[in-house]
Amino acid sequence: MKKVSTARRRITTAATIAIAQFAGIKGALAELMATPAQMRGPFYPVTLPLDRDNDLTTVAGAGGSAHGTITDVAGRILDAEGRPVAGVKIEIWQVNGYGRYHHPDDDSNQPLDPNFQGYGETVSNAEGAYRFRTVKPIAYPGRAPHIHFALTGRGFGPFYTQMYLAGAPENAGDFLLRGISDRKARAALIVPLERSPNAGSELAGQFDIVLGSALLSRQRP
């Protein structure tokens, strides 16, 4: 009886290990959660600025620096299997350090900032990486602090989403953020800002964007 019991234990242990190994393989092959899409919003620039690089904190010919907390936002563009997606055009736009968009339809009484581009663009490199220098966004009436993103690649786009700030009290009342019912999907748009290791900026955050399989399947060969 003891020998049978020992054999059974060995079989059970082997089966448990096999199941665990299979689960690990299955988990490794599982697709990453796609970054939720968000609306473009009404303040995409009517006319793109002549100076539209990835540094929004200075404007060619202005000679000053943007008002606000200088913040680096970087990350990677990935597919659903975690592979980098190169050559994606990434656009961002947001309010300035006073809380106003550089857009004619923004009738806020907050001042414009001649040293803030309001819009920037770059292209993901071979590792899928991108980087922007901007100012920390602040709350806009009815909205939590956020940065708009638009991604366009070979055969897809534009894909719109928004980045929110961890710890912002306005997050709980933001209708677009609250509209994402899945907790993990909602959390994927919320980025903590920490002290920046980069010269010239005070804060930094990482916002990785995962493009869903359905979106990338439309790419041309």
N, C-alpha and C positions, 0 to 999 in steps of 0.2 A: 504493500500500500504506500509505503514511504517513497519507493522508487517511482511509482506512478504519479504521486503528488509532486515530486521533484521535477519530473518530466513535464508535467502540466505547467508548473511554474516557469520552466524554461521556454515552453512554447508560448505562454502568455507574455513573457518578457520580450521574446523575439518579435511577437506580433505588435506589442506596444511600440517597440523601437521602429519597426517598419512603418507603422501608422504615423509616428512622429516625423520620420524622415519624409514620408509622402506629403504630409501636411506642410513641411518646410519647403519642399520643392513646389508644391501647389501655391504656397504663399509667395515664393520668389517669382513665380510666373504670373501671379495675379496682376491685373492692370492697376496702375495708380489712379486715384480719383481725379477726374478731370476738373480743372478750375472752373467754377461756375461762371456763366456768362452774366453780364449786367448790361443795362441800357446805356447807350452812348451819352445821353443827357443833352440838354439844349445848348451847351456852351462850347461845343467843339469850334475851333476858330473859323470865322468866316473867311479870313485871308490868312494863310500861313505866314509867320514872320520870316523876314529874310535871314535872320540869325536863328536857326532852328537845329542846333546841335544838341548834345546830351547834357550840356551845362546850362540850366535855366537861371542861374544866379547872376549871370552877367549878360549884357547886351552889347554887341559890337557898336562902338561909337558912343556909348552912354557914359563910360568912364567910372561907374560906381558899382556897388554890390547890392544885391537884392535885400530888402528888409525881411527879417525873420530869422528863424533858426536853420542854418545851413545843414542840409540832410542829404546823405548819399543813399540811394535806393538801388540795389543790385540784385541779381538773381540769375536763374537759368530758365531757358525755354526747353521743355522736355516733352517727349511723346508719352503715351500711356504705359510704355514699358520702361520708362526712365531714361531713354536715350536722348542725347542732346539734339535739338533741332536748330541747325545753322541757317543763316540767311533770312531770318524773320525780321521784318521791319517792325519796330516797336515805337509807338507814339504815346506820349503822356501829355496831359494838360490838367490844370488845377487852379485853385484860387491863389492869390498872392499872400504875402505875410500879413496883410490887413483883412483878408477875407473876401476879396473881390476878384472875379474873373476878368481877364483882358478880352472882353467881348461886348459889342455894342448893346446887346439885350440885357446885360446885367446892370440894372438901375440902382444898385446898392449905393448908399451914401458913403461907403468906405473909399479911401483914395486908391487911385491907380498907382502902380510902381513902375517908373520908367526903366528901372534896372532889373526888372524881372521879365523873362521871355513869356512866361505863361504856358508855353508849349515847347516840347523838345522831341527829338527822334534819334534813334540809333538802330543798329542792325546786330542781331546775335551772331557771335563768332562761332568757330568750329566746335567749341565746347558748349554751345548754346547760351553762353554768358552775355549779359548786358549790364550797363551801369548808367545811372543818371545822377546828377547833382542838382538838387532843387532846394526848396524851403519846406519846413514841416507844415503840412496843410492844417488849417484851423477850421472850426465848425462854420458851416454856411447855414442860413436860416432853413430849418427843416431837415438838414442833413448833418450826418456825422463827418468829421474830417476824413477826406478821401482823395485819392489820385485816380484819374481816369486813365485806362490803358486801351490801346487799339493795336492789334497784331494782324499783320498781313504777310502771308508767305506764298510760296509757289502753289498756285491752284486753290488757295483758300483765303478767306478774310474779306473784310475786316472782322476780327473777333474782338468783341468789347468785354472788358471786365473792369473792376475797380478794386483798389487796395485801401483798406481801412487800418486804423491805428489801434493797437492793443491798449486797453485801459482808458480809452476815450469814453466818457460817460454818455455821450450822445449815441454811441453804438446801439444801445438798448431801444432807442426810439426811432432809429433810421428805417424808413419803410422799405427801402431796397434790401438792406442787410437782413431785416427781420423776415423779408419775403422768401429767404432761403430756409426751407423747413428742416433740411438735413443739418444737424449740428456740426458734423465733421466738414461738410462742404462749406458751411458758413465760416468755420474757423480757418479754412484755407485762405480766406481773403483778409484775415486780420493779422497784421504784422507788428511784432514788438520792435520798438526803436531803442537802441542802446548807444552808449558813448562810442563815437566813431574813432577807429584807429588811423583814419586817413587825414593827412594834413589839409587844412582849409575847411573842414566840416566838423560840426559838433555832434551830430547823431548819424546813425546808419541802421538800415534795415534790409532784410533779405526777403524778396518776394519771388518765389519760384512759380512758374506758370506751366501747368500740364495741359497740353492740347489733347482733346479726346480723339479716340480712334476714328469716329465718324467724321470728324472735321478733317483729319489728315488723310483719310481715304480718298478725299476729293483731289488730292495733289496729282498733278500731271506727272507721268513717268519721265 
